[in-house]
Amino acid sequence: MKKAAISTFCLVIIIIFLGFSPKADMPGPDTQKLWDYITQESPYKDWSFWKDHAGMQPGNAPHGPFHKVYVNEILLNATAVPVPYGSIEVKENYNQDKKFTAITVMYKIKDYNPSAGDWYWVKYSLTGKAGPYGKVQGCIGCHAVKADNDYITIHDIK
């Protein structure tokens, strides 16, 4: 019995030492894997809203006149900038009639694009077709007005 306890203890120490975390299973900069992650593995509809930006909100171009913004647990619990790697913001885009039209995503990936906060950007159709994606200059340019808030425009990280 002692051998099993020691083995378990050693395994836990090795896992901690190697830096195991839930983020290890997150996708890299791959549109299909990210789509699968946010729609199946960790469905974004199960995530939270920021308290100061909950539910349907007025928006503007290019996202449309209305949106809903879901954030994963990593981003929801961020208390300082830069926010942790693995942070994801999913924005549902709606038209003037409040019809759901597209999904846009910000995903923070270590060493992806250091000059723009390491954010990976992607716009999806409702069926998961991606485009534009990657280091999208339109996204970066617009969000750069809040570079001091790690490119997050709708909620101040404190």
C-alpha distance (Angstrom), angle and dihedral (degrees) to the residues before:
residue distance angle dihedral
M1 . . .
K2 3.79 . .
K3 3.81 90.5 .
A4 3.81 91.6 56.1
A5 3.80 92.1 48.7
I6 3.81 91.8 49.0
S7 3.82 91.2 47.1
T8 3.80 91.4 50.2
F9 3.80 91.1 47.6
C10 3.82 91.0 49.8
L11 3.80 91.3 49.0
V12 3.82 91.3 51.4
I13 3.82 90.8 49.9
I14 3.83 91.5 48.9
I15 3.81 91.4 49.5
I16 3.82 91.3 49.5
F17 3.82 91.7 45.1
L18 3.80 92.8 50.3
G19 3.78 90.5 50.9
F20 3.80 99.5 -115.8
S21 3.77 111.3 -175.8
P22 3.79 138.0 158.6
K23 3.82 87.7 -103.3
A24 3.81 89.0 71.6
D25 3.82 90.2 82.1
M26 3.78 95.1 50.2
P27 3.80 119.2 113.2
G28 3.77 125.2 -104.7
P29 3.82 123.4 -132.0
D30 3.81 93.5 -49.9
T31 3.81 119.0 126.5
Q32 3.81 96.3 -151.6
K33 3.80 95.1 46.4
L34 3.80 91.0 46.5
W35 3.82 90.7 49.3
D36 3.81 90.3 50.5
Y37 3.79 90.2 47.4
I38 3.82 96.3 51.3
T39 3.81 95.4 40.2
Q40 3.82 103.1 36.3
E41 3.81 117.0 8.3
S42 3.81 96.4 42.3
P43 3.81 105.4 5.2
Y44 3.78 108.0 -146.1
K45 3.82 91.4 -143.7
D46 3.82 85.9 70.0
W47 3.81 90.9 56.1
S48 3.79 125.9 90.8
F49 3.76 137.8 -104.0
W50 3.77 121.8 -127.0
K51 3.82 106.0 -102.0
D52 3.81 91.0 -121.6
H53 3.82 92.7 49.8
A54 3.80 106.3 37.0
G55 3.79 125.9 155.8
M56 3.80 125.9 -18.5
Q57 3.81 112.0 0.9
P58 3.79 134.7 178.1
G59 3.79 112.1 -96.6
N60 3.76 141.9 175.0
A61 3.79 142.3 -142.7
P62 2.90 133.7 -15.8
H63 3.81 91.2 20.8
G64 3.77 97.7 45.9
P65 3.80 134.8 -109.7
F66 3.83 92.6 -64.6
H67 3.79 136.7 32.2
K68 3.80 146.2 166.8
V69 3.80 118.7 -143.8
Y70 3.79 121.8 -154.3
V71 3.80 121.6 -171.5
N72 3.78 128.8 -164.3
E73 3.79 121.5 -121.7
I74 3.81 92.3 -98.0
L75 3.81 92.9 57.8
L76 3.80 94.7 36.9
N77 3.81 89.9 58.4
A78 3.82 96.2 43.2
T79 3.79 110.3 124.1
A80 3.79 101.7 175.8
V81 3.78 140.9 28.2
P82 2.87 133.2 -73.2
V83 3.79 90.0 48.9
P84 3.81 117.2 -138.1
Y85 3.78 122.9 -83.3
G86 3.79 110.5 -98.0
S87 3.81 91.9 45.3
I88 3.81 111.6 142.8
E89 3.79 131.1 -171.4
V90 3.81 117.1 -170.0
K91 3.80 116.9 -166.2
E92 3.78 120.1 -165.3
N93 3.80 108.1 -151.5
Y94 3.81 120.6 -146.1
N95 3.79 132.6 -172.5
Q96 3.81 127.8 -131.1
D97 3.82 90.6 -80.2
K98 3.83 89.2 52.3
K99 3.79 91.2 -110.7
F100 3.81 112.7 154.2
T101 3.83 106.6 -114.4
A102 3.83 111.7 162.8
I103 3.80 147.1 -12.0
T104 3.79 124.5 -123.9
V105 3.79 122.6 -167.7
M106 3.80 137.3 -162.9
Y107 3.81 112.4 -164.4
K108 3.81 122.8 -179.8
I109 3.83 111.1 -139.7
K110 3.80 122.7 178.9
D111 3.81 112.6 -108.1
Y112 3.82 92.7 -3.6
N113 3.82 98.1 121.2
P114 3.82 111.9 -14.6
S115 3.81 93.5 178.5
A116 3.83 89.3 63.5
G117 3.79 102.2 37.1
D118 3.84 95.0 -84.8
W119 3.82 91.0 -81.4
Y120 3.79 121.3 156.0
W121 3.80 111.5 -154.8
V122 3.79 128.8 -158.6
K123 3.77 138.5 167.5
Y124 3.81 117.6 -154.0
S125 3.77 132.9 -166.3
L126 3.80 114.0 -130.7
T127 3.82 88.3 -95.7
G128 3.81 93.5 53.8
K129 3.79 100.7 -100.2
A130 3.81 106.7 150.1
G131 3.77 128.9 -141.1
P132 2.93 140.6 163.5
Y133 3.80 100.0 22.0
G134 3.78 143.3 151.8
K135 3.80 121.3 35.7
V136 3.79 92.7 1.8
Q137 3.80 108.1 -173.3
G138 3.80 93.1 -155.4
C139 3.82 91.0 56.4
I140 3.78 93.9 42.9
G141 3.80 93.1 46.7
C142 3.80 94.1 50.9
H143 3.81 96.0 42.4
A144 3.82 92.4 44.5
V145 3.81 88.7 82.0
K146 3.81 83.8 75.1
A147 3.82 98.0 39.7
D148 3.82 87.9 129.3
N149 3.83 87.1 60.5
D150 3.83 91.4 49.6
Y151 3.82 92.1 -95.6
I152 3.81 92.3 -63.2
T153 3.79 106.8 136.5
I154 3.80 106.0 179.7
H155 3.81 103.0 48.5
D156 3.78 131.6 36.6
I157 3.79 112.3 -130.4
K158 3.79 108.7 -137.8
